[in-house]
Amino acid sequence: ATLAANFPSRVLGTVTLSSHPGLRSPFERQQRASGDLLLAAKLAALKTPQELRSFLERWYSAPLWARLSERRPEAYGRMLSKRLQTSPQHAIHALLGMSLARQPDLWPKAGSSAGGAPA
């Protein structure tokens, strides 16, 4: 989406799934960054595999995941097993490195012929 927004003459169109055009204000970015730092601190405090499992089970019980463990228990089990192999330190680096707080605001370019409308 960023490439299409910055170079609309070079991109005929895009399909963006599970994306966000960015936060609109510095305040929103600061709020998101603060929340991400709190989450990173929780991850850093995990010392045992059981603590990581408990963290992940709470994480995946959020409304975003819409009862995945009930609807698709086999898929949930595979996903949880894979996530349990991730070290909390790697998760922290991914969280902070790919935070929405770091993403540029693409709203002004959203809806352009190449950028498409945010869904």
DONUZA-766956 format. One record per atom (N, C-alpha, C): residue in one letter; x, y, z. Coordinates in steps of 0.2 Angstrom, whole numbers, plus 5000, padded with zeros to 4 digits. Layout:
# DONUZA-766956
AXYZ ...
END
This chain:
# DONUZA-766956
A500449945000 A500050005000 A500450065000 T501050065004 T501450125004 T501750134997 L501950084994 L502250094987 L501750124982 A501150094982 A500650124978 A500450194980 A500450214986 A500250284988 A500850334986 N501450304986 N501950354985 N502150354977 F501950304974 F502150304966 F501450274962 P500950314963 P500350294960 P500350284952 S500850314949 S500850304942 S501250244940 R501550214945 R501850144943 R501450084945 V500950094949 V500550044951 V499750054949 L499549994945 L498850004942 L498349994948 G498449954953 G497949944958 G498249904963 T497949894969 T498149854974 T497549824978 V497749764981 V497249734985 V497549734992 T497349764997 T497649765004 T497149725008 L497449685012 L497049645017 L497349655024 S496949655029 S497249655035 S497749715036 S497549775034 S498049825034 S497749885037 H498149935038 H497850005041 H498250055038 P497850115036 P498150165033 P498550215038 G498650195044 G499050235048 G498650275053 L498950305058 L498650345063 L498750415061 R498150455062 R498150515059 R498550575063 S498650565069 S498950625073 S499550595077 P499950645079 P500450625083 P500250605090 F499650625092 F499350605099 F499250535098 E498850515093 E498650445092 E499350395091 R499850425088 R500450385087 R500750375094 Q500750425098 Q501050425105 Q500650375109 Q500050375109 Q499550335113 Q499750265111 R499750245104 R499950175102 R500650155104 A501150205104 A501750185106 A501850165113 S501450205117 S501450195124 S501150125126 G500550115122 G500250045123 G500749985121 D501049995116 D501549945113 D502149935118 L502349995121 L502849985126 L502649945132 L502049955135 L501749925140 L501649845139 L501449835133 L501449765130 L502149735130 A502649765128 A503249745127 A503549725134 A503349775139 A503649755146 A503249695149 K502649685147 K502349625149 K502649565146 L502849565140 L503249515136 L503949505140 A504249555141 A504949555144 A504949515151 A504349525155 A504249495161 A504149425161 L504049395155 L503849325155 L504549285156 K504549235161 K505149195162 K505049125161 T504449095160 T504349025160 T503949005154 P503948955151 P503548935145 P502748935147 Q502648915154 Q501948925156 Q501748995156 E502149045158 E501949115158 E501849135151 L502249115146 L502149135139 L501449105137 R501349035138 R500649005136 R500049045139 S500149065146 S499549105149 S499449175145 F500049205144 F500049265140 F499649255133 L499849205130 L499549195123 L498849175123 E498649135128 E497949115129 E497549185130 R497749225135 R497449285136 R497349335129 W497949335126 W497949375120 W497449355115 Y497449285114 Y497049255109 Y496249245111 S496149265117 S495449275119 S495149335118 A495549385115 A495249455114 A494749445108 P494249495108 P493749495103 P493949495096 L494549515094 L494849515088 L494849445085 W495049395089 W495149325087 W494449285087 A493949325089 A493249295089 A493149225090 R493349205096 R493349135098 R493649075094 L494149095091 L494549045086 L494648985089 S494748985096 S494948915099 S494248875099 E493648905099 E493048865099 E492848845092 R492948895087 R492748875081 R493148835077 R493848845078 R494348805074 R494848775079 P494648735083 P495148715088 P495848685085 E495848655080 E496448625077 E496848675074 A496548725071 A496948785069 A497248825075 Y496848835080 Y497048875086 Y497648835089 G497548765089 G498148725092 G498748735089 R498748735082 R499348735078 R499648805079 M499248855079 M499448925079 M499748935086 L499448915091 L499748925098 L500448885099 S500448825096 S501048785096 S501648825093 K501448855087 K501948895083 K502148955087 R501748995090 R501849055094 R502249035101 L502148975103 L502548955109 L503248945108 Q503448935101 Q504148925100 Q504548995099 T504149045099 T504449115098 T504649145105 S505249165105 S505549195111 S505149265113 P505049275119 P504749345120 P505149405118 Q505849395118 Q506249445115 Q506149455108 H506049405104 H505949415097 H505249445096 A504749425100 A504049455099 A504149535101 I504549555106 I504649625108 I504849655102 H505449635099 H505749665093 H505249675087 A504849625086 A504349625081 A503749675082 L503549675088 L503049725091 L503249795090 L503849815092 L504049875092 L504349895085 G504549855082 G504849865075 G504249875070 M503749845071 M503149845066 M502549885069 S502649925074 S502149955077 S501750005073 L501150005073 L500750055069 L500950125071 A501250135077 A501450205079 A502050225075 R502350175071 R502950195067 R502750205060 Q502150185058 Q501950185051 Q501750255049 P501950275043 P501750345041 P500950345040 D500650405041 D499950425040 D499850415032 L499550365030 L499350355023 L498650375021 W498250405026 W497550425025 W497550475020 P497950525019 P497850575014 P497950545007 K498250485006 K498350455000 K497850394999 A497550375004 A497050325004 A496450344999 G496250304995 G495650324991 G495950344984 S496550354983 S496850374977 S496750314972 S496850324966 S496750274961 S497250214962 A497850224965 A498250164966 A498250144973 G498150194978 G498150174985 G497450144987 G496950154984 G496350114985 G496050144992 A495450124993 A495050154999 A495250105005 P495350125011 P495450085016 P494850045018 A494949985020 A494349935021 A494249925029 
END
